[in-house]
Amino acid sequence: MKDYEIISLKEPRSVITEQYRKIKSNIEYSKIDSKYQIINITSTFPAEGKTLTCLNLASVFAQNDAKVLLVDLDLRNPKIHRGFHLSNTKGIGNYMIDELSKEEIINPINKNLDVITAGKRLPYPNEAVDSKKMKTLMSELREQYDYIILDCPPLTAVSDGYIISNFSDATLFVTASRSTNKKIAKQVIEELKKTKANVIGAVLTKVAKRNSSYNYGYYYYGH
């Protein structure tokens, strides 16, 4: 299975990395008096660039000397471990069934960035993310990190993303240029708002760039 390439780590001066830095800045300045600490990133459908956005956004936050944690809550189809060449044998799933402690599931990447993978598959992931144990874990992690980035399942696939948005400070919505169905995306955003999710903006992915060595870019659109 192919690993993800984290452009912001491999090429920190690239045009695409700069777009991720703009996303970071927009998030930081979208709340003046305090900050969004837990940021949930989701999408309408699979393969819209959600996980790649999580990987790169967490990396650029960490490059700015913030203490950052990236958590894979896409428990049915986890991919975060592939970005950092990690094993997925220990993670959230193991913690939820009391196989491992919180400390045992945290993978240090560098001095500013840690990762928690999905780990052991659970029979009912939606019950896990909606549990008191999950909310307690997130509360404890708030005390350890400046930012917590959550990679969540697509919203048309399962209900997990709506549940996760309720214990997140902000939700960032990823949509793919020329492939995401606009009508369905609007319906999903309306459903998010009904669940009281704080949708602060969207990332438009897979934008064609004629004069670039890359065939897609990432741009941020404010709420």
NUZA-480305 format. One record per atom (N, C-alpha, C): atom name; residue number from 1; residue in three letters; y, z negated, x negated. Coordinates in steps of 0.05 Angstrom, whole numbers, always signed. Each point is the difference from the previous one (the first is absolute). Last residue first. Layout:
PT  site  pos  code       y       z       x
PT    CA  NUM   ala       Y       Z       X
...
END
This chain:
PT  site  pos  code       y       z       x
PT     N  223   his    +623    -125    +297
PT    CA  223   his      -7      -6     +28
PT     C  223   his     +23     +11     +18
PT     N  222   gly     -16     +49     -95
PT    CA  222   gly      +6     -27     +10
PT     C  222   gly      -5      -2     +30
PT     N  221   tyr     -49     +63     -76
PT    CA  221   tyr     +19      +3     +22
PT     C  221   tyr      +4     -28     +13
PT     N  220   tyr     -40     +49     -99
PT    CA  220   tyr      +3     -23     +18
PT     C  220   tyr     +21      +6     +21
PT     N  219   tyr     -73     +60     -65
PT    CA  219   tyr     +28      -5      +7
PT     C  219   tyr      +1     -22     +21
PT     N  218   tyr     -68     +58     -76
PT    CA  218   tyr      +2     -22     +18
PT     C  218   tyr     +29      -7      +5
PT     N  217   gly     -65     +93     -31
PT    CA  217   gly     +19     -21      -8
PT     C  217   gly      +0     -21     +21
PT     N  216   tyr     -63     +91     -44
PT    CA  216   tyr     +10     -16     +23
PT     C  216   tyr     +18     -22     -11
PT     N  215   asn     -43     +64     -56
PT    CA  215   asn      +1     +16     +24
PT     C  215   asn      +7     -17     +25
PT     N  214   tyr     +26      -2    -112
PT    CA  214   tyr     -17     -12     +20
PT     C  214   tyr      +3     +16     +26
PT     N  213   ser     +51     +21     -76
PT    CA  213   ser     -27      +2     -10
PT     C  213   ser     -20     -12     +19
PT     N  212   ser     +94     +44     +32
PT    CA  212   ser     -10     -24     -12
PT     C  212   ser     -29      +5     -10
PT     N  211   asn     +67     +52     +60
PT    CA  211   asn      +7      -1     -28
PT     C  211   asn      -9     -26     -14
PT     N  210   arg     -18     +18     +94
PT    CA  210   arg      -4     +26     -14
PT     C  210   arg      +5      -2     -30
PT     N  209   lys     -36     -70     +76
PT    CA  209   lys     +22      +1     -19
PT     C  209   lys      -4     +25     -18
PT     N  208   ala     -37     -49    +100
PT    CA  208   ala      -2     +20     -20
PT     C  208   ala     +25      +0     -17
PT     N  207   val     -44     -85     +51
PT    CA  207   val     +23     +19      +3
PT     C  207   val      -2     +20     -23
PT     N  206   lys     -57     -81     +25
PT    CA  206   lys      -9     +27      -2
PT     C  206   lys     +21     +21      +6
PT     N  205   thr     +21     -97     +39
PT    CA  205   thr     -16      +9     -23
PT     C  205   thr      -7     +29      +2
PT     N  204   leu     +72     -81     +38
PT    CA  204   leu     -10     +26      +6
PT     C  204   leu     -13     +11     -25
PT     N  203   val     +23    -102     +41
PT    CA  203   val      -2     +16     -24
PT     C  203   val     -12     +27      +8
PT     N  202   ala     +60     -81     +57
PT    CA  202   ala     -23     +17      -4
PT     C  202   ala      +1     +14     -27
PT     N  201   gly     +41     -97     +54
PT    CA  201   gly      +4     +27      -9
PT     C  201   gly     -25     +15      -4
PT     N  200   ile     +10     -91     +35
PT    CA  200   ile     +25      +3     -14
PT     C  200   ile      +6     +28      -9
PT     N  199   val     -57     -62     +77
PT    CA  199   val      -2     +26     -13
PT     C  199   val     +27      +6     -14
PT     N  198   asn     -51     -87     +41
PT    CA  198   asn     +26      +7     -11
PT     C  198   asn      -2     +26     -16
PT     N  197   ala     -60     -39     +88
PT    CA  197   ala      +0      +7     -29
PT     C  197   ala     +28      +8      -8
PT     N  196   lys     -37     -27     +90
PT    CA  196   lys     +21     -14     -15
PT     C  196   lys      +0      +4     -30
PT     N  195   thr     -52     +44     +72
PT    CA  195   thr     -13     -24     -11
PT     C  195   thr     +18     -16     -18
PT     N  194   lys     +31     +79     +40
PT    CA  194   lys      -9     -16     +22
PT     C  194   lys     -14     -25     -10
PT     N  193   lys     +26     +66     -62
PT    CA  193   lys     +23     -15      +9
PT     C  193   lys      -7     -18     +23
PT     N  192   leu     -66     +59     -32
PT    CA  192   leu      +6     -21     -20
PT     C  192   leu     +23     -17      +9
PT     N  191   glu     -22     +73     +53
PT    CA  191   glu     -20     -21      +2
PT     C  191   glu      +5     -22     -20
PT     N  190   glu     +53     +77      -6
PT    CA  190   glu      +7     -15     +24
PT     C  190   glu     -20     -23      +5
PT     N  189   ile     -19     +59     -70
PT    CA  189   ile     +23     -16      -7
PT     C  189   ile      +9     -17     +24
PT     N  188   val     -68     +62     +14
PT    CA  188   val     -10     -21     -17
PT     C  188   val     +23     -19      -7
PT     N  187   gln     +20     +79     +47
PT    CA  187   gln     -14     -19     +17
PT     C  187   gln     -10     -24     -16
PT     N  186   lys     +40     +71     -47
PT    CA  186   lys     +20     -15     +16
PT     C  186   lys     -13     -20     +18
PT     N  185   ala     -57     +56     -49
PT    CA  185   ala     +15     -18     -18
PT     C  185   ala     +20     -16     +15
PT     N  184   ile     -44     +69     +46
PT    CA  184   ile     -18     -23      -4
PT     C  184   ile     +14     -21     -19
PT     N  183   lys     +45     +81     +14
PT    CA  183   lys      -2     -15     +25
PT     C  183   lys     -17     -25      -3
PT     N  182   lys      +9     +60     -73
PT    CA  182   lys     +25     -15      +5
PT     C  182   lys      -3     -17     +25
PT     N  181   asn     -77     +31     -70
PT    CA  181   asn      +8      +7     +27
PT     C  181   asn     +24     -18      +8
PT     N  180   thr     -26     +28    -103
PT    CA  180   thr      -1     -22     +20
PT     C  180   thr     +10     +10     +27
PT     N  179   ser      +3     +58     -76
PT    CA  179   ser     -27      -4      +9
PT     C  179   ser      -3     -22     +21
PT     N  178   arg     +82     +32     -50
PT    CA  178   arg     -14     +24     +10
PT     C  178   arg     -29      -5      +9
PT     N  177   ser     +40     -78     -58
PT    CA  177   ser     +15     +24      +8
PT     C  177   ser     -19     +23      +9
PT     N  176   ala     -24    -107      +7
PT    CA  176   ala      -3     +23     -17
PT     C  176   ala     +15     +24     +11
PT     N  175   thr     +12    -114      +4
PT    CA  175   thr      -7     +24     +16
PT     C  175   thr      +1     +24     -18
PT     N  174   val      +4    -118      +5
PT    CA  174   val      -3     +24     -17
PT     C  174   val      -8     +23     +18
PT     N  173   phe     +54    -101      +9
PT    CA  173   phe     -17     +20     +13
PT     C  173   phe      -1     +26     -16
PT     N  172   leu     +18    -114      -9
PT    CA  172   leu      +9     +26     -10
PT     C  172   leu     -20     +21     +10
PT     N  171   thr     +32    -107     +27
PT    CA  171   thr     -20     +21      +1
PT     C  171   thr     +12     +26      -9
PT     N  170   ala     +18    -115     -12
PT    CA  170   ala     +10     +27      +5
PT     C  170   ala     -23     +19      -1
PT     N  169   asp     -13     -94      -6
PT    CA  169   asp     +29      -1      +4
PT     C  169   asp     +11     +28      +8
PT     N  168   ser    -102     -37     +24
PT    CA  168   ser     +16     +13     -22
PT     C  168   ser     +29      -2      +7
PT     N  167   phe     -74     -26     +57
PT    CA  167   phe      +5     -21     -21
PT     C  167   phe     +13     +12     -25
PT     N  166   asn     -18     +55     +77
PT    CA  166   asn     +11     -24     +11
PT     C  166   asn      +4     -23     -20
PT     N  165   ser     -41     +87     -19
PT    CA  165   ser     +30      +1      +2
PT     C  165   ser     +12     -25     +11
PT     N  164   ile     -95     +12      -3
PT    CA  164   ile     +12      -7     -26
PT     C  164   ile     +30      +1      +0
PT     N  163   ile     -48     +28     +77
PT    CA  163   ile      -3     -29      -4
PT     C  163   ile     +13      -9     -26
PT     N  162   tyr      -2     +92     +20
PT    CA  162   tyr     +18     -14     +19
PT     C  162   tyr      -1     -30      -4
PT     N  161   gly     -60     +54     -49
PT    CA  161   gly     +27      +3     -10
PT     C  161   gly     +21     -14     +18
PT     N  160   asp     -95      +5     +24
PT    CA  160   asp      +6     -19     -22
PT     C  160   asp     +30      +1      -8
PT     N  159   ser     -54     +53     +67
PT    CA  159   ser     +23     -16      +8
PT     C  159   ser      +9     -19     -22
PT     N  158   val     -46    +102     -12
PT    CA  158   val      -7     -27      +9
PT     C  158   val     +25     -16      +6
PT     N  157   ala      +6     +96     -16
PT    CA  157   ala     -28      -5      -5
PT     C  157   ala     -10     -26     +12
PT     N  156   thr     +91     +35      -2
PT    CA  156   thr     -15     +14     +20
PT     C  156   thr     -30      -6      -3
PT     N  155   leu     +65     -35     -62
PT    CA  155   leu      +3     -12     +26
PT     C  155   leu     -16     +14     +22
PT     N  154   pro     -25     -11    -108
PT    CA  154   pro     +17     +17     +17
PT     C  154   pro      -1     -11     +29
PT     N  153   pro     -17     -73     -77
PT    CA  153   pro     -13     +24     +12
PT     C  153   pro     +20     +17     +16
PT     N  152   cys     +38     -60     -83
PT    CA  152   cys     -13      -4     +26
PT     C  152   cys     -13     +25     +11
PT     N  151   asp     +43     -56     -92
PT    CA  151   asp     -10     +26      +8
PT     C  151   asp     -17      -3     +25
PT     N  150   leu     +82     -63     -45
PT    CA  150   leu     -26      +1     +14
PT     C  150   leu      -6     +29      +7
PT     N  149   ile     +64     -65     -72
PT    CA  149   ile      -3     +27     +13
PT     C  149   ile     -28      +1     +12
PT     N  148   ile     +73     -79     -35
PT    CA  148   ile     -28      +5      +6
PT     C  148   ile      -1     +26     +15
PT     N  147   tyr     +74     -58     -69
PT    CA  147   tyr      -6     +20     +19
PT     C  147   tyr     -30      +3      +4
PT     N  146   asp     +34     -71     -52
PT    CA  146   asp     +26      +9     +11
PT     C  146   asp      -4     +21     +22
PT     N  145   tyr     -74     -80     -25
PT    CA  145   tyr     +10     +27      -6
PT     C  145   tyr     +27      +6     +13
PT     N  144   gln     -52     -84      +9
PT    CA  144   gln      -7      +9     -27
PT     C  144   gln     +14     +26      -8
PT     N  143   glu      +3     -45     +87
PT    CA  143   glu     +10     -20     -19
PT     C  143   glu      -3     +10     -29
PT     N  142   arg     -34     +49     +74
PT    CA  142   arg     +29      +2      +0
PT     C  142   arg     +12     -19     -21
PT     N  141   leu     -93      -1     +20
PT    CA  141   leu      +8     +20     -20
PT     C  141   leu     +30      +4      -1
PT     N  140   glu     -38     -59     +64
PT    CA  140   glu      -4     -11     -27
PT     C  140   glu     +10     +20     -21
PT     N  139   ser      -1     +28     +90
PT    CA  139   ser     +20     -22      -3
PT     C  139   ser      -1     -11     -29
PT     N  138   met     -66     +61     +26
PT    CA  138   met     +26     +14      -4
PT     C  138   met     +22     -20      -4
PT     N  137   leu     -86     -34     +21
PT    CA  137   leu      +0     +13     -26
PT     C  137   leu     +27     +12      -6
PT     N  136   thr     -13     -34     +86
PT    CA  136   thr      +3     -22     -20
PT     C  136   thr      +1     +11     -28
PT     N  135   lys     -19     +60     +69
PT    CA  135   lys     +28      -8      +1
PT     C  135   lys      +6     -23     -19
PT     N  134   met     -90     +29      +9
PT    CA  134   met     +17     +21     -12
PT     C  134   met     +29      -8      -1
PT     N  133   lys     -60     -58     +45
PT    CA  133   lys      -5      +0     -29
PT     C  133   lys     +16     +21     -15
PT     N  132   lys      -1      -5     +95
PT    CA  132   lys     +18     -20     -12
PT     C  132   lys      -4      -1     -30
PT     N  131   ser     -22     +94     +49
PT    CA  131   ser      -9     -28      -2
PT     C  131   ser     +21     -19     -11
PT     N  130   asp      -4    +100     +14
PT    CA  130   asp     +13     -15     +21
PT     C  130   asp      -6     -30      -1
PT     N  129   val     -39     +65     -60
PT    CA  129   val     +29      +2      -4
PT     C  129   val     +16     -17     +21
PT     N  128   ala     -95      +4      +8
PT    CA  128   ala      +7     -12     -26
PT     C  128   ala     +30      +0      -4
PT     N  127   glu     -38     +44     +74
PT    CA  127   glu      -1     -29      +4
PT     C  127   glu      +8     -15     -26
PT     N  126   asn      -9     +94      -2
PT    CA  126   asn     +24      -8     +16
PT     C  126   asn      +1     -30      +6
PT     N  125   pro     -75     +39     -48
PT    CA  125   pro     +24      -2     -15
PT     C  125   pro     +25      -9     +16
PT     N  124   tyr    -108      -7      +8
PT    CA  124   tyr     +22      +2     +20
PT     C  124   tyr     +27      -4     -15
PT     N  123   pro     -83      +3     -50
PT    CA  123   pro      -8     +13     +25
PT     C  123   pro     +22      +4     +20
PT     N  122   leu     +14      -1    -109
PT    CA  122   leu      -3     -19     +22
PT     C  122   leu      -8     +15     +25
PT     N  121   arg      -5     +17    -115
PT    CA  121   arg      +5     +10     +27
PT     C  121   arg      -6     -21     +21
PT     N  120   lys     +33     -20    -103
PT    CA  120   lys     -24      +3     +17
PT     C  120   lys      +7      +9     +28
PT     N  119   gly     +79     +19     -66
PT    CA  119   gly     -24     -16      -4
PT     C  119   gly     -23      +6     +20
PT     N  118   ala    +100     +26     -18
PT    CA  118   ala     -12      -6     +26
PT     C  118   ala     -25     -17      -3
PT     N  117   thr     +75      -9     -77
PT    CA  117   thr     -14     +22     +13
PT     C  117   thr     -12      -9     +26
PT     N  116   ile     +87     -33     -60
PT    CA  116   ile     -23     -10     +14
PT     C  116   ile     -13     +24     +14
PT     N  115   val     +73     -14     -89
PT    CA  115   val     -12     +15     +22
PT     C  115   val     -23     -16     +12
PT     N  114   asp     +99     -10     -66
PT    CA  114   asp     -28      -8      +6
PT     C  114   asp     -10     +16     +24
PT     N  113   leu     +89      +0     -78
PT    CA  113   leu     -15     +12     +23
PT     C  113   leu     -29     -10      +1
PT     N  112   asn     +67     -22     -69
PT    CA  112   asn     +15      -2     +25
PT     C  112   asn     -16      +9     +24
PT     N  111   lys     -33      +1     -92
PT    CA  111   lys     +13     -27      +3
PT     C  111   lys     +14      -3     +26
PT     N  110   asn     -79     +67      +3
PT    CA  110   asn     +17      -5     -23
PT     C  110   asn     +15     -26      +6
PT     N  109   ile     -76     +18     +50
PT    CA  109   ile      +3     +27     -11
PT     C  109   ile     +18      -1     -25
PT     N  108   pro     -68     -75     +58
PT    CA  108   pro     +25      +6     -15
PT     C  108   pro      +0     +27     -12
PT     N  107   asn     -53     -41     +88
PT    CA  107   asn      -3     +16     -24
PT     C  107   asn     +27      +4     -14
PT     N  106   ile     -49     -71     +77
PT    CA  106   ile     +25     +12     -10
PT     C  106   ile      -6     +13     -27
PT     N  105   ile     -63     -53     +53
PT    CA  105   ile      +2     +28      +9
PT     C  105   ile     +25     +14     -10
PT     N  104   glu     -24     -93     -19
PT    CA  104   glu     -22     +17     -10
PT     C  104   glu      +3     +29      +9
PT     N  103   glu     +59     -72     +29
PT    CA  103   glu      +4      +6     -28
PT     C  103   glu     -20     +20     -11
PT     N  102   lys      -9     -33     +89
PT    CA  102   lys     +23     +18      -2
PT     C  102   lys      +5      +8     -29
PT     N  101   ser    -100     -25     +21
PT    CA  101   ser     +26     -13      +5
PT     C  101   ser     +22     +21      -3
PT     N  100   leu    -105     +21     +32
PT    CA  100   leu     +18      -3     -23
PT     C  100   leu     +26     -13      +8
PT     N   99   glu     -70     +10     +63
PT    CA   99   glu     -16      +5     -24
PT     C   99   glu     +16      -5     -25
PT     N   98   asp     +24      -6     +99
PT    CA   98   asp      -2     -23     -17
PT     C   98   asp     -19      +4     -24
PT     N   97   ile     +33     +64     +69
PT    CA   97   ile     -26     -13      +6
PT     C   97   ile      -6     -22     -19
PT     N   96   met     +81     +49      -9
PT    CA   96   met      -1      -6     +28
PT     C   96   met     -26     -14      +8
PT     N   95   tyr     +15     +34     -89
PT    CA   95   tyr     +16     -24      +6
PT     C   95   tyr      -4      -9     +29
PT     N   94   asn     -39     +80     -28
PT    CA   94   asn     -14     -22     -12
PT     C   94   asn     +14     -27      +5
PT     N   93   gly     +42     +81     +28
PT    CA   93   gly     -25      -5     +15
PT     C   93   gly     -15     -24     -10
PT     N   92   ile     +77     +31     -48
PT    CA   92   ile      +7     -14     +25
PT     C   92   ile     -26      -7     +16
PT     N   91   gly     -27     +22     -96
PT    CA   91   gly     +27      +4     +12
PT     C   91   gly      +3     -16     +25
PT     N   90   lys     -75     +45     -79
PT    CA   90   lys     +11     -25      +9
PT     C   90   lys     +28      +4     +10
PT     N   89   thr     -53     +73     -28
PT    CA   89   thr     -22     -18      +7
PT     C   89   thr     +11     -28      +8
PT     N   88   asn     +38     +90     -33
PT    CA   88   asn      +6     -10     +27
PT     C   88   asn     -21     -20     +10
PT     N   87   ser     +43     +34    -102
PT    CA   87   ser     -23      -2     +17
PT     C   87   ser      +8     -10     +27
PT     N   86   leu     +70     +56     -60
PT    CA   86   leu     -11     -26      +4
PT     C   86   leu     -27      +2     +16
PT     N   85   his     +76     +64     -32
PT    CA   85   his     -27      +1     -12
PT     C   85   his     -14     -27      +1
PT     N   84   phe     +86     +27     +40
PT    CA   84   phe      +1     -16     -25
PT     C   84   phe     -27      -2     -13
PT     N   83   gly     +14     +50     +82
PT    CA   83   gly     +25      +5     -15
PT     C   83   gly      +1     -14     -27
PT     N   82   arg     -71     -12     +64
PT    CA   82   arg      -3     +25     -15
PT     C   82   arg     +26      +7     -16
PT     N   81   his      -7     -76     +60
PT    CA   81   his     -14      -5     -25
PT     C   81   his      -2     +26     -17
PT     N   80   ile     +38      +3     +89
PT    CA   80   ile     +18     -11     -20
PT     C   80   ile     -15      -4     -27
PT     N   79   lys     -37     +30     +87
PT    CA   79   lys      +4     +19     -22
PT     C   79   lys     +17     -11     -23
PT     N   78   pro     -65     -20    +102
PT    CA   78   pro     +17      -9     -22
PT     C   78   pro      +2     +20     -23
PT     N   77   asn     -31      -7    +103
PT    CA   77   asn      +1     +22     -18
PT     C   77   asn     +18      -6     -24
PT     N   76   arg     -19     -65     +67
PT    CA   76   arg     -21     +19      +7
PT     C   76   arg      -1     +23     -20
PT     N   75   leu     +67     -69      -4
PT    CA   75   leu     -26     -12      -6
PT     C   75   leu     -23     +19      +6
PT     N   74   asp    +104      -4     -23
PT    CA   74   asp     -14     +22     +13
PT     C   74   asp     -30      -6      -4
PT     N   73   leu     +68     -53     -40
PT    CA   73   leu      -9      -9     +26
PT     C   73   leu     -11     +23     +17
PT     N   72   asp     +30     -28    -107
PT    CA   72   asp     -13     +21     +16
PT     C   72   asp     -11     -12     +26
PT     N   71   val     +85     -29     -70
PT    CA   71   val     -24      -8     +15
PT     C   71   val     -12     +23     +16
PT     N   70   leu     +73     -31     -87
PT    CA   70   leu      -9     +22     +17
PT     C   70   leu     -27      -7     +13
PT     N   69   leu     +89     -55     -49
PT    CA   69   leu     -28      +1      +7
PT     C   69   leu      -5     +23     +19
PT     N   68   val     +80     -37     -78
PT    CA   68   val      -9     +16     +23
PT     C   68   val     -30      -2      +3
PT     N   67   lys     +97     -39     -50
PT    CA   67   lys     -28      -6      +1
PT     C   67   lys     -11     +12     +26
PT     N   66   ala     +86     +39     -57
PT    CA   66   ala      -8     -16     +23
PT     C   66   ala     -30      -6      -3
PT     N   65   asp     +53     +57     -61
PT    CA   65   asp      -4     -28      -6
PT     C   65   asp      -4     -18     +24
PT     N   64   asn      +5     +98      -3
PT    CA   64   asn     +26     -12      +2
PT     C   64   asn      -1     -31      -4
PT     N   63   gln     -77     +57      +4
PT    CA   63   gln     +16      +9     -24
PT     C   63   gln     +27     -13      -1
PT     N   62   ala     -57     -13     +75
PT    CA   62   ala      -8     -16     -23
PT     C   62   ala     +14      +8     -25
PT     N   61   phe     +15     +50     +79
PT    CA   61   phe     +10     -27      +4
PT     C   61   phe      -7     -17     -24
PT     N   60   val     -36     +85      +1
PT    CA   60   val     +29      +1      -7
PT     C   60   val     +13     -27      +6
PT     N   59   ser     -93      +9     +21
PT    CA   59   ser      +5      +4     -29
PT     C   59   ser     +29      +0      -7
PT     N   58   ala     -27      -2     +91
PT    CA   58   ala      -7     -25     -13
PT     C   58   ala      +7      +1     -30
PT     N   57   leu      +7     +80     +47
PT    CA   57   leu     +21     -19      +8
PT     C   57   leu      -4     -27     -13
PT     N   56   asn     -66     +67     -11
PT    CA   56   asn     +24      +5     -15
PT     C   56   asn     +23     -19      +6
PT     N   55   leu     -83      -8     +48
PT    CA   55   leu      -5      -3     -29
PT     C   55   leu     +26      +4     -16
PT     N   54   cys      +2     +16     +94
PT    CA   54   cys      -4     -29      -7
PT     C   54   cys      -3      -4     -30
PT     N   53   thr      +4     +89     +32
PT    CA   53   thr     +26     -13      +3
PT     C   53   thr      -2     -30      -7
PT     N   52   leu     -79     +48      +4
PT    CA   52   leu     +15      +9     -24
PT     C   52   leu     +28     -12      +0
PT     N   51   thr     -54     -13     +76
PT    CA   51   thr     -10     -16     -23
PT     C   51   thr     +15      +7     -25
PT     N   50   lys     +22     +50     +78
PT    CA   50   lys      +6     -28      +3
PT     C   50   lys      -8     -17     -24
PT     N   49   gly      -5     +99     +26
PT    CA   49   gly     +13     -10     -24
PT     C   49   gly      +6     -29      +0
PT     N   48   glu     -49     +56     +65
PT    CA   48   glu     +28      +6      +1
PT     C   48   glu     +16     -10     -24
PT     N   47   ala     -99      -8     +32
PT    CA   47   ala      +8     +22     -18
PT     C   47   ala     +29      +9      +2
PT     N   46   pro     -40     -50     +87
PT    CA   46   pro      -8      -2     -28
PT     C   46   pro     +12     +24     -16
PT     N   45   phe     +57     -29     +85
PT    CA   45   phe     -27     +10      -6
PT     C   45   phe      -8      -6     -29
PT     N   44   thr     +82     -37     +33
PT    CA   44   thr     -12      +9     +25
PT     C   44   thr     -29      +6      -4
PT     N   43   ser     +45     -74     -63
PT    CA   43   ser      +5     +28      +6
PT     C   43   ser     -13      +7     +27
PT     N   42   thr     +37     -90     -72
PT    CA   42   thr     -20     +12     +17
PT     C   42   thr      +8     +29      +6
PT     N   41   ile     +25     -99     -57
PT    CA   41   ile      +3     +29      -1
PT     C   41   ile     -23     +13     +15
PT     N   40   asn     +57    -101     -12
PT    CA   40   asn     -24     +14     +10
PT     C   40   asn      +5     +30      +0
PT     N   39   ile     +42     -92     -51
PT    CA   39   ile      +6     +27      +9
PT     C   39   ile     -26     +14      +7
PT     N   38   ile     +48    -102     -23
PT    CA   38   ile     -26     +13      +6
PT     C   38   ile      +6     +26     +14
PT     N   37   gln     +76     -44     -28
PT    CA   37   gln     -19      -8     -21
PT     C   37   gln     -27     +13      +4
PT     N   36   tyr    +109     +17     +21
PT    CA   36   tyr     -26      +4     +13
PT     C   36   tyr     -22      -5     -21
PT     N   35   lys     +98     -49      -3
PT    CA   35   lys     -15     +24      -8
PT     C   35   lys     -26      +2     +17
PT     N   34   ser    +110     -41      +8
PT    CA   34   ser     -26      -8     -10
PT     C   34   ser     -16     +25      -7
PT     N   33   asp     +90      +8     +29
PT    CA   33   asp      +0     -28      -5
PT     C   33   asp     -27     -11     -11
PT     N   32   ile     +14     +96     +22
PT    CA   32   ile     +20     -10     -19
PT     C   32   ile      -5     -29      -7
PT     N   31   lys     -61     +86     +30
PT    CA   31   lys      +4     -27      +9
PT     C   31   lys     +17     -15     -20
PT     N   30   ser     -21     +89     -15
PT    CA   30   ser      +0      +2     +29
PT     C   30   ser      +2     -28     +13
PT     N   29   tyr      -6     +24     -96
PT    CA   29   tyr     +27      -2     +11
PT     C   29   tyr      +1      +2     +31
PT     N   28   glu     -84      +4     -51
PT    CA   28   glu     +15     -23     -10
PT     C   28   glu     +27      -3     +14
PT     N   27   ile     -53     +76     +19
PT    CA   27   ile     -12     -24     +11
PT     C   27   ile     +16     -25      -8
PT     N   26   asn     +26     +82     -37
PT    CA   26   asn      +6      +0     +29
PT     C   26   asn     -12     -25     +13
PT     N   25   ser     -20     +16     -90
PT    CA   25   ser     +28      -8      +3
PT     C   25   ser      +7      -2     +29
PT     N   24   lys     -86     +33     -21
PT    CA   24   lys      +3     -29      -8
PT     C   24   lys     +28     -10      +5
PT     N   23   ile     -15     +92     +10
PT    CA   23   ile     -13     -15     +22
PT     C   23   ile      +3     -30      -5
PT     N   22   lys     +27     +55     -69
PT    CA   22   lys     +20      +1     +22
PT     C   22   lys     -11     -14     +25
PT     N   21   arg     -56     +11     -74
PT    CA   21   arg     +20     -20      -6
PT     C   21   arg     +22      -1     +22
PT     N   20   tyr     -67     +65      +4
PT    CA   20   tyr     -11     -26      +7
PT     C   20   tyr     +20     -22      -6
PT     N   19   gln     +23     +87     -25
PT    CA   19   gln      +0      -2     +29
PT     C   19   gln     -11     -27      +9
PT     N   18   glu      -3     +21     -91
PT    CA   18   glu     +27      -6      +8
PT     C   18   glu      +2      -2     +31
PT     N   17   thr     -80     +29     -39
PT    CA   17   thr      +4     -29      -4
PT     C   17   thr     +28      -8      +9
PT     N   16   ile     -19     +92      +2
PT    CA   16   ile     -14     -14     +21
PT     C   16   ile      +3     -31      -3
PT     N   15   val     +35     +57     -67
PT    CA   15   val     +16      +2     +24
PT     C   15   val     -13     -15     +23
PT     N   14   ser     -20     -35    -100
PT    CA   14   ser      -4     +24     +16
PT     C   14   ser     +18      +0     +25
PT     N   13   arg     -17     -68     -74
PT    CA   13   arg     +26     +14      +1
PT     C   13   arg      -2     +26     +17
PT     N   12   pro     -76     -59     -17
PT    CA   12   pro     +21     -17     +12
PT     C   12   pro     +27     +14      +2
PT     N   11   glu    -105     +25      -8
PT    CA   11   glu     +24     +14      -7
PT     C   11   glu     +24     -14     +13
PT     N   10   lys     -86     -40      +5
PT    CA   10   lys      -6     +20     -20
PT     C   10   lys     +25     +14      -9
PT     N    9   leu      +5     -66     +68
PT    CA    9   leu      -9     -12     -25
PT     C    9   leu      -4     +21     -21
PT     N    8   ser     +27     +27     +86
PT    CA    8   ser     +21     -19      -9
PT     C    8   ser      -9     -15     -26
PT     N    7   ile     -61     +60     +46
PT    CA    7   ile     +21     +14     -14
PT     C    7   ile     +21     -19     -12
PT     N    6   ile    -104     -10     +26
PT    CA    6   ile     +25     -15      +6
PT     C    6   ile     +22     +12     -17
PT     N    5   glu     -98     +37     +41
PT    CA    5   glu     +18      +0     -23
PT     C    5   glu     +26     -13      +7
PT     N    4   tyr    -106     -13     +38
PT    CA    4   tyr     +27      +7      +6
PT     C    4   tyr     +16      +0     -26
PT     N    3   asp    -109     +22      +5
PT    CA    3   asp     +20     -22      +0
PT     C    3   asp     +28     +11      +7
PT     N    2   lys    -101     +40     +31
PT    CA    2   lys     +24      +3     -17
PT     C    2   lys     +19     -23      +3
PT     N    1   met    -110      +2      +9
PT    CA    1   met     +24      +0     +17
PT     C    1   met     +25      +0     -18
END
